[in-house]
Amino acid sequence: MTKLLLTIPCNFGVEAIVNREIQNLGYEIAKTIDGRVDFYGDELAIARSNIGLRTAERILLKVGEFEAVTFDELFEKTKALPWGDFVPKDAEFPVAKANSVKSTLFSTSDIQAIVKKAVVEKLKLKYKIEWFAETGVRYPIHVFVNKDIFSLYIDTSGNNLHKRGYRENSNIAPIKETLAAAMLDLTPWHWDRILIDPMCGSGTIPIEAALKGLNIAPGIKRNFGAEDWEFIGKDKWDTTREEFKSQEKWDRQFLVQGYDIDPHALRTARENAQLAGVEKYIHFQQRDIRDLQSSDKYGFIVTNPPYGERLEDKESVEILYKEMGVAMSRLATWSYSIITSHLDFESIFGRKADKRRKLYNGMIKTTLYQYFGPKPPKRVQEEISK
């Protein structure tokens, strides 16, 4: 096994959750910065982190890092990196992505061209050939530049990791699966407690809750870019899937509920739950937020309501938030986690949050407002757990 440095891009605000997930898999954290976590692993770690992490956006293999302020420097230092340790002779190796922030070299198209040329020159030396057909397995190269520090990676994931494979359809403004998973991790919800999303849309939060409750690895049903990479080996992916399959908890008896006023959204949610294989564990129902109620005394609400980003939607969203406040006040012993970008949410909702956490939903700066209800008595907890 080779010691590798792997990098995880993630939503801003969830770095601590990603750290915890990595450590739970048994790996050492190397460095954490805003929106990015580095950790040490081996070839097997590439498979385990891709399949098993709920809040990671991608798993990138870090080939090297250096400072460069001229294109000559960029070329020579890129060429010096060990590309031949990872990229085989027949590989397709596009420079698929480049970002530059506050750097002397800012033209991403020029950066991509120079990096490509340097990698080609290094592989010429490795394989003693002058031309690469690039007809084999894909090894996409990513370049990130921040204040003249270049970080070069090979993307192991392929499609972004929030694409679990179950959400073929979605509503107008869905929350990403990775952010929904992060919201659940930030909520002290456990599978033996009831959870409701009263504005579930296409069902992302209830589905992620069911996957977590059943201990189903989020990437167990999808494929990844690195599955056919020579230096990893197909056996490691097979072993990893067997490992995570053996940890699933299909005997757990619990129920997650998803409500929405839109029947089309609910049809989509049911279809997505079926694709995820968790439809038996989620009860979807058409219900207005004003009719929110439950006979359970202790439970959790986790939801992603409309934000009112467009001016014409602002008034209707504020009416909705007032109705939410009234409805949820009837569940006085419940806990709520509500994400929105609306700056006046608390005053409209009618209650100050017990805790606030800044998160990004895509490019939208949001806040997760958390209201904590009392813990159920020990006897009740024991009955729930049976």
N, C-alpha and C positions, 0 to 999 in steps of 0.2 A: 504493500500500500504506500502511496506517495502522499506526503503532507502537502496539502494545497491550501491556498488562501481563497476563500469564497466570499462573495459580496451579495448582500440582499438589499435591493431598493425596496422601500416601503412607504406607506402613507405617512406624511408628517404627523407626529403626535403618537404613533404606535410603536416607536423604536423599543421601548421597554418591554412591550408584549412580544415582539420579535426576539429580543434577547432571551426572554424566558422560554419561548418555544425552542430556540436553538439549544439552550442548556438542558432542557428536558429530553432532547434527543441525544445528549451526552457530548456535545461539542463545546470547544473553548471560544469565547468571544475575543476577537483581536482588537476591534475598535468600533465605536459607535459615534456617528455624527448625524445631523438632521437628515432624515429620510434615507439613511443608509447604515447597514450593519455589516461588519466584516467578521468572519469566523474561520477557524482552522478545521479542516476536515480531510478526508481522503476520497478516493473514487466512489466508495459506497455512500459517502455523505452527500454526493451530488444527487443520487437517486433518492435517498431518504429525505432530504430537505425539500426536493421538488414535490414528492408525493405527500409528505407529512405536514408541512407547515401551512397553517391556516391564514396567516396575515402577511406573508411575503408576496411581493409582486413578481419577482424573478429571482433566479439563482444564477449569478455570474461568476465564472472562473477568472480570477485576477491573474493576468499574465505578467504585469509589471506596472511600475509607477515611477515617474521621473519629472524633472522640471525642464521646460523648453520654452524659449522665447523667439526662436527662429525656425524656419521650416527645415534648414539643414540639421539643426539639433534634433528636431522631431524625427526626421528620417533616420539619423544615425542611432539614436537611442531606441527607436522602435525596432530597427534592424537587429540591435544587440539582444533583444528579448528572446526567450527559448520557444519560439513558435513551433519548431519542429518536434518538440516534446508532446504536442497535442494535435497538430493538424497533419493528417496523412497526405500522401502525394496526390491522390485523386480528389481531395476534398473541394467543396465549394466554400470559399471563405470571403464573403462580401463584408465590407465595412458598412454594416447595416444602419448604424446610428452614431451620431456625434453631437455632443452638447458642449458649448463653451461659455463660461461665466466669468466675467471680470478678468479676461486673459489677453495677453498681447496678440496671440493668434486667435482670431475670432471667426474667421470664415470656415464654417463647418464643411462646406464642399471641398475646400482646399485641404483641410485636415484629413478628410476621408481619403482623398486622392493620394496624399503623401504617405499615410499609414498603409494603404493598400500596396503601394509601390515598395515600401520598406519590407513588408511581410513577404511579398513575392521574392525580393532579393535574398532574404534570409532562407526561404524554402528552396531557392535555387542551389544555395550552398549545401543544404541538407541532402537534397535528393539528386543533385548533379544533373538537373535537366534545365532547359531554357524556357519551357512553356508549360503552363498548367491548364488542362482542359476543364477542370472544375466540374466534373460530371458526377462526383460522388456525394457523400453525406455533407450536409450543410453545417458549417461552423461560423455563425455570425459574429463578427467583431464589433464591439461597442467601445466608443471613446468618450470619456468625460474629462473636461478640462475646467479646473477651478483655480483662478489666480495663478496661472501658468504651470500648475501641477497636472500632468497628464496621467490618467488611470486607464489602462487598456485591459479589456475583458473579452472573453468568449461567452456568449449567451448559451446556457445549457437548457433553458426552459422551452424555447420556441414561442408558442402563444403565452401571453401574460397569465400568471398563475391565478388571477381572479376568475379566469375562464375555466370553471370546474367541469363543464360539459353538460350541465343540466339546464342552463338558462338559454334555450334557443329563442325564446320570446320574452319580451319585457315590456313594462309600461313606459310612459313618457320619460320619467326621471328616476330610473332605478338606482339603488345604492349598490356599489360594487361589493361582490361577495367577500373580499378581503376586509373591507371596512365593516361590513355587517358582523363578520367573525370577531373583529377587534372590539366592537361595541359589546358583544356578548362576553368577551374575556374581561372587559372593564366593569361588567355587572356581576355582582355576587350570586348569579343564578347557578343552580345546580339542577341536574336532570330530574331530580325527584320533586321539584317545585314547578307549579304551573307557570307558563309564560304565554303572554298574549301580545301580538302585534296588531293593534286596532286599525292600522292603515297599512296593510301588508303589501299592497300593490301586486307585483309579480311574484311575491312570496320569498324573497331572498332571506330576510331575517328569520322567519320560521324554518326555512329549509336548512340554513346554517346552524340553527339551534338543534334541529333534529340530528344533523350529521355529528355535531359535537356530543349530544346526549347519547348517541349510539356508538361513539368513539370511532366513526368512520373517517379515514384519512381523506382530506379534501381532493387529492389528486388521484385517487385510486382508480377512477374510471376514464382517465384521459391519458394521452401520450405526450412525450416531451422530446424536445429537439435533440437531446444528447443520448437518446436510447440506443442509437446505432453507432455511437462513437467507439472507435477501436480501443482506446486506452482505458475505457471504463469496463466494457464487456456487458453483453446482454444478461448474463447470469446475475449481475448485481441488481438489475431492475426486477428480475423475477424473484430474487430472494427478498427484496424490499417489499414487494407486493404481498408475498406470503407472510412476512412479518406483520404488516399492518392488518391484513385480513384476519390473522389469528387474534388480534386485539379488539375486534369489533364486539359490541355488546347487544346483540339482537334480542336477548331475553329481558331487557329492561322494559318496564311497563310505565310509560309516561305519555303525556299528550301536550303538544304545543298547539296553540290556536292562532289563526290568522283571520282577521276581519277586514272587510273593505266595502265601501258603498257602491263600487263599480263592478257589475257582474262580469264584464269583459276581463278586468284585471284578475278576478277570482278564477275564471276559466284558465287564464294563463298560469296563475299560481299553482293550480291543481296539476296542470300538464307538467310544469317544471318539477313539482314534488315527485311526480311519477317517474320522470327521467332520472331524478336523484335516487329513486328507490326508497323514499321515506314517506310516501303518501299515507300509509297506515298510522303514522305517528303525528300527523298534523290534521286538525279539524279546521277547514276553511268555511266561512259563512259570510253572507252578505249582511252587513250591519252598519248602521250609522254610528259615528262616534258618540252621539248623544244618547244612544241606547246601550253604551258600555256598562256591563255589570257582570258579576260573578258570585257564585255561592261560596267560593273558596275565600278564606279569610286572609291567607298569606300567599302572595304571588308577585310576579314581575311583569311589567310592561316595558318592552323595548321597541322603539318605533322611529321611523324616518318620515315625518310628515312633510307636506309641501312647504317650501321656504318663502314663496312670494318674491322670487328674484325679479320677476318682471313687474313693472309699476302697476299694470292693470290687474295683477293677481294679488297685490298687497292687501287690499281691503278684505277680500274673501278669506285670505289666509289668517288675518287677524281675528276675524269672526270665528274661524275654525279653532284657533288657539284658545279663545275664551271658552268655547264649547268643550274643548279638551280639559281645561282646568276644572270646569264644573263636573264633568263626567268622572274624572279621575279622583276628585275630592270624595266621591262616594266610596272609593276603595282606599280608605284612609290608612289601612295597615299594609298596603302594597308598596312596592318599590317601582320607580319609573326611571327609564333612561331615554331621553328624547334628544335627537340631534337636529339642529337647524342653524341656518346662517342669520336668522332674524335677530337683530341686536336688542330688540325690546321684548323678547320672548317672555322673560320672567314676569314683567309687569302685566303683560296681556294674559298670561297663563294664570296669574294671581297668586304666585308663590315663589319665593326665592329658593334656588337650588341648594342642596346640601353640598354639592361638589360640581365643579365645572372643569371641563378638559377641552383644550383647543385641538381640533382635528381638521383634516382637509378631506372633503368629498370631491375627488378630482381636483379641479383648480379652485373650488369654492371653499373659502375659509368658514368653518363652522364651529359650533360649540356643542359638546355633549353635556346636557343638563341632567344631573342625577339627583333623585329624591329617594332617600332610604327609609323604608318602613321598618318596624320592629321585627326581630327574629321571632319565629314561632316558638312556643314553649317546647321543651325537650320531648315531651310525650307526643306532641303533634308531629315533630320532626321524625320520630321513630315510626309513627303510623304511616307517614308519607313514604318513608323509605322501604316499607314492606312490599 
